[in-house]
Amino acid sequence: MEKRVSKRLKVLQVQNNYNISESDLGEQIVKGLPRGRFEVTTAYLKKKPGSGDPQSCAEHSVYFNFKSSELKGIRRIVSLYRLYRFCREKQFDVVICHRFKPTHIFLLLNVLLNFRRCISVTHGIGDYNRRYRQRAVNRWIRANWTFVGVSESVRDYLVASCKGLNVENTVVINNAIDIERAQSILLERAEARKLLGLAESDFVFGTIGRLVPVKGHKYLIEAVTLLSDKYPHMRVAIVGGGREHDALSAQIQEAGLGDNVSLAGWKDDALQYIKAFDVFVLPSLSEGLPLSLLEAMSGGIPTIGSNIPSIAPVIEGLGLLVEPGDSLSLSLAMEAYLNMDVAALSQKGTEHFQRLKSRHNIVDYRNHYRALIETE
């Protein structure tokens, strides 16, 4: 008797921009979907790879290369029709949308195409502050939609923001990292410090992230002004690029902290520099569930983080929590680490790594998404 072959579930994952590094959590979802059971297509609305750029691990990749203007106003109709024809031809069962723009588009397309399941992943707090975004969800959401928050605080934010979202159709799947991969690319301490221009004898507080106001970098610099005279061997390294670069650079110069604080700029695979730091600092005013914090934990680095809903559960009782926007509170936490002996600092780092393994395991992350995708 001929063995019956089950139909593979056809999954479309939609990212707003092509950027494999930025979309890594989407890639981790794909890695949890075995090809024997799933046929996965990753689609990028904007941008496309250049020669030598990394490709998605999905079975198929599609680059629509829309201009931003083609996804707004009346011109959006042409783009929507192109996406409609593509989806109708491919007959996808499940659609996964990352962030608002893809979600908005597929809220509309789902009315016509009625996918088996639609999943929207929200990566941070603030995506639905605008009223028109709330109205779009409330008007067009259907029973086949599930919204995912990357932390409990993001899930609670979604439910509070949109009347169409509730505890039944909005769930939490915590962000995670591939710990083995993360550890495989970490540079040793001496090499990482050399590349960042840091001396071996320095006590280094480091942070990684976009240079935007919500990340709270100015409060970190203010904290340094309270400590620099007492701790001349203390350094702060800020890795990342963004629109606040000039303002932060001016703040550093005006405070006379040119020898204490460095803006290292944007780096490929910034994670690899984690071991250059003695302590990782995340002074954000708001966050989803910051991957940079998990990456620091993968290197066994102790932490300081703002006492906000997305950060506190990750390091509570382990790292040091400070009030957001409070440079004095931050300086006191930094001083506590500066006065800690090497053995205690190392033990803190080990405890951080153990918590990462127990709570933010990439295998659990993949399994949760696969179960959601397969839900009837």
C-alpha positions in Angstrom: 0.0 0.0 0.0 1.4 3.4 -0.9 2.1 5.6 2.1 0.1 8.8 2.3 2.2 11.9 2.3 0.8 14.7 4.6 0.6 18.2 3.1 3.2 20.5 4.4 1.9 23.6 6.2 2.8 26.7 4.1 4.1 29.5 6.3 4.8 33.1 5.2 6.9 35.2 7.5 6.9 39.0 6.7 9.5 41.5 7.8 9.3 45.2 7.1 13.0 45.6 6.0 15.7 43.2 4.8 18.2 42.9 7.6 19.1 39.4 8.7 20.8 40.5 11.9 17.8 42.6 12.9 15.5 39.8 12.0 17.4 37.1 13.8 14.4 36.1 16.0 12.4 35.6 12.9 15.2 33.3 11.7 15.0 31.4 14.9 11.3 30.8 14.3 12.2 29.3 10.9 14.8 27.0 12.4 12.1 25.6 14.6 10.0 24.5 11.6 11.3 21.3 10.1 11.1 21.2 6.3 9.4 17.8 6.4 6.3 19.5 7.9 6.6 23.1 6.9 7.3 25.0 3.7 8.5 28.5 4.9 8.8 31.7 2.8 10.4 34.8 4.3 9.3 38.0 2.6 10.8 41.5 3.0 8.7 44.4 2.1 11.6 46.9 1.7 15.2 46.6 0.8 17.0 43.6 -0.6 20.4 41.9 0.0 23.5 43.0 -1.9 26.3 40.7 -3.1 27.6 38.7 -0.2 24.9 39.7 2.2 23.4 36.9 4.4 20.2 35.1 3.3 17.3 33.8 5.3 17.4 30.2 6.3 13.8 29.8 5.0 13.2 27.5 2.1 12.1 30.5 -0.1 13.0 34.3 0.2 11.1 37.1 -1.5 12.2 40.7 -1.8 9.4 43.1 -2.8 11.7 46.0 -2.5 8.9 48.5 -2.1 9.8 52.2 -1.5 8.4 53.6 1.7 6.1 55.9 -0.3 4.6 52.8 -2.0 3.3 51.6 1.4 1.5 54.9 2.2 -1.6 56.6 1.1 -3.3 56.0 -2.2 -0.1 54.4 -3.7 -0.4 51.6 -1.1 -3.3 50.1 -3.1 -1.0 49.0 -5.9 1.4 47.3 -3.4 -1.5 45.7 -1.5 -2.8 44.2 -4.8 0.7 42.9 -5.6 0.9 41.2 -2.2 -2.7 39.9 -2.5 -1.9 38.2 -5.9 1.3 36.7 -4.4 -0.5 35.3 -1.4 -3.4 34.0 -3.5 -1.1 32.2 -5.8 1.1 30.7 -3.1 -1.9 29.7 -0.9 -0.2 30.2 2.5 -1.8 28.6 5.5 -0.1 30.8 8.2 1.2 34.3 8.1 3.7 35.7 10.7 4.0 39.5 10.7 6.8 41.3 12.6 6.0 44.9 13.8 3.2 47.1 12.8 3.6 47.8 9.0 3.3 44.1 8.0 0.6 43.5 10.5 -1.5 46.4 9.2 -1.1 45.1 5.6 -2.2 41.6 6.5 -5.0 42.7 8.7 -6.5 44.0 5.5 -5.4 41.1 3.2 -6.8 38.5 5.7 -10.3 39.9 5.2 -10.1 38.8 1.5 -7.8 35.7 1.8 -8.9 34.3 5.2 -5.7 32.6 6.2 -5.8 29.6 8.5 -3.9 31.6 11.1 -2.3 35.0 11.4 0.3 35.9 14.0 1.6 39.4 14.8 4.8 39.8 16.8 5.3 43.1 18.7 8.9 43.6 19.7 8.5 46.7 22.0 6.3 49.1 23.9 5.1 52.0 21.8 4.2 50.4 18.5 0.5 51.1 19.1 0.6 54.5 20.8 -0.9 56.1 17.6 -4.7 56.1 17.5 -4.9 55.1 13.8 -2.8 52.0 14.6 -5.2 51.1 17.4 -8.2 51.7 15.1 -6.7 49.4 12.4 -6.4 46.5 14.9 -9.8 47.1 16.4 -11.5 47.3 13.0 -9.8 44.5 11.1 -8.8 41.9 13.5 -10.6 38.5 13.0 -10.8 35.3 15.1 -7.8 33.8 13.2 -5.4 36.4 14.6 -3.0 35.9 17.6 -0.8 38.8 18.8 2.5 37.9 20.5 4.3 40.2 23.0 8.0 39.5 23.5 7.5 39.9 27.3 4.7 40.2 29.8 5.0 44.0 29.8 4.5 44.1 26.0 1.5 41.7 26.1 -0.1 43.9 28.8 0.7 47.0 26.8 -1.0 45.5 23.7 -4.2 44.5 25.6 -4.3 48.0 27.2 -3.8 49.8 23.9 -6.2 48.0 21.6 -9.9 47.2 22.4 -9.7 44.3 19.9 -7.0 42.6 21.9 -7.5 40.5 25.1 -5.9 37.7 27.1 -7.5 35.2 24.8 -5.9 36.4 21.5 -2.7 38.0 22.9 0.0 35.8 24.4 3.6 36.1 25.6 6.6 34.3 24.0 9.7 35.6 25.7 12.6 36.6 23.5 15.5 34.2 23.6 18.9 33.8 22.1 20.9 30.9 20.7 23.3 30.6 23.6 25.7 28.2 21.8 25.9 30.6 18.8 26.3 33.6 21.0 29.2 32.0 22.9 30.9 30.9 19.7 31.3 34.4 18.4 32.4 36.1 21.7 35.9 37.6 21.5 38.2 37.0 24.5 38.4 39.9 26.9 41.8 41.1 25.9 41.0 41.1 22.1 37.6 42.7 22.6 39.2 45.5 24.7 41.9 46.1 22.3 39.4 46.5 19.4 37.4 49.0 21.5 40.4 50.9 22.7 40.1 49.9 26.3 43.0 49.1 28.7 43.2 45.8 30.6 43.4 47.7 33.9 40.2 49.6 33.2 36.9 48.8 35.0 34.5 48.9 32.1 30.8 49.5 32.2 29.4 48.8 28.7 26.1 49.0 26.8 25.0 48.1 23.4 22.0 49.6 21.5 20.7 52.3 19.2 21.6 55.9 20.2 18.0 57.1 20.7 16.5 59.0 23.6 14.5 56.1 25.0 17.7 54.1 25.6 18.7 56.6 28.4 22.4 57.0 27.5 22.4 60.6 28.7 21.7 59.4 32.2 24.6 56.9 32.1 26.9 59.8 31.1 25.5 61.9 34.0 26.2 59.0 36.4 29.8 59.0 35.2 30.2 62.7 36.2 29.3 61.7 39.8 32.0 58.9 39.9 34.9 59.9 37.6 36.9 61.8 40.2 36.7 59.0 42.8 37.3 56.2 40.3 39.8 57.3 37.7 40.2 53.8 36.3 36.4 53.5 35.4 35.5 53.6 31.8 32.1 53.5 29.9 31.9 52.1 26.4 28.7 52.8 24.4 28.4 50.6 21.3 25.8 51.6 18.7 24.8 54.2 16.2 21.8 56.5 15.9 20.5 60.0 15.8 21.6 60.9 19.4 25.3 60.5 18.5 26.1 64.2 18.2 24.1 65.2 21.3 25.8 62.5 23.4 29.2 63.4 22.0 28.6 67.1 23.0 27.5 66.0 26.5 30.7 64.0 27.0 32.9 66.9 25.9 31.0 69.5 27.9 31.4 67.3 31.0 35.1 66.8 30.4 34.6 63.0 30.1 36.5 62.4 26.9 38.9 60.0 28.7 36.1 58.3 30.6 33.3 57.7 28.1 33.7 56.4 24.5 31.1 56.2 21.7 32.3 53.1 19.8 29.8 53.4 17.0 27.8 50.8 15.2 29.4 47.4 15.0 28.6 44.2 13.1 27.7 41.5 15.6 28.2 43.8 18.5 27.6 40.9 20.8 31.1 39.7 20.2 32.5 42.6 22.3 30.5 41.7 25.4 33.5 40.3 27.3 35.2 43.6 27.1 32.8 44.8 29.8 33.0 44.1 33.5 29.4 45.1 33.9 26.6 45.6 31.3 24.3 48.6 31.8 20.9 49.1 30.3 19.5 52.5 31.4 16.5 52.4 29.1 13.3 54.4 29.8 11.2 51.6 28.0 12.0 48.4 26.3 10.4 45.3 24.8 12.6 42.5 26.1 16.1 43.7 25.1 18.2 41.1 23.4 21.3 43.0 24.4 20.6 42.1 28.0 20.3 38.4 27.2 23.5 38.6 25.1 25.4 40.1 28.1 24.1 37.3 30.2 25.4 34.8 27.7 28.9 36.1 28.3 28.5 35.8 32.1 28.5 39.5 32.6 26.8 41.1 35.6 24.1 43.7 34.9 22.5 47.0 35.9 19.1 47.7 34.4 16.2 50.2 34.7 13.4 49.1 37.0 10.8 48.9 34.2 8.4 46.0 33.5 10.4 44.4 30.7 13.8 44.5 32.4 13.0 43.9 36.0 11.8 40.2 35.7 14.9 39.3 33.8 17.5 40.4 36.4 15.5 40.9 39.6 17.3 39.5 42.6 20.4 39.0 40.4 21.5 42.2 38.8 21.0 45.7 40.2 17.8 47.6 39.3 17.7 51.5 39.2 15.0 54.0 38.7 14.7 55.0 35.0 16.0 58.5 34.2 17.7 58.7 37.6 21.4 59.3 37.2 22.1 59.3 41.0 20.4 55.9 41.4 22.5 54.6 38.5 25.7 56.0 39.9 25.1 54.2 43.2 24.6 50.9 41.4 27.8 51.4 39.4 29.7 52.2 42.6 28.4 49.0 44.2 30.1 47.0 41.4 33.2 49.1 41.5 33.6 48.1 45.2 33.0 44.4 44.6 35.9 42.0 44.6 36.9 39.9 41.6 35.5 36.7 43.1 32.1 38.2 43.9 31.9 39.8 40.4 32.7 36.5 38.8 30.0 34.7 40.9 27.4 37.3 39.8 28.3 36.6 36.2 27.9 32.9 36.6 24.5 33.4 38.2 23.4 35.6 35.3 24.4 32.9 32.8 22.5 30.2 34.7 19.3 32.3 34.7 19.6 32.8 31.0 19.8 29.1 30.4 16.8 28.4 32.5 14.4 31.2 31.3 15.4 32.3 27.8 16.3 29.1 26.0 16.1 29.2 22.2 14.7 25.6 22.1 11.7 26.7 24.2 11.2 29.8 22.0 11.1 27.7 18.8 8.8 25.2 20.4 6.3 27.9 21.5 6.1 29.4 18.0 5.8 26.0 16.4 2.9 25.1 18.7 1.2 28.4 17.9 1.6 27.9 14.2 0.1 24.4 14.3 -2.9 25.4 16.4 -6.1 24.9 14.5 
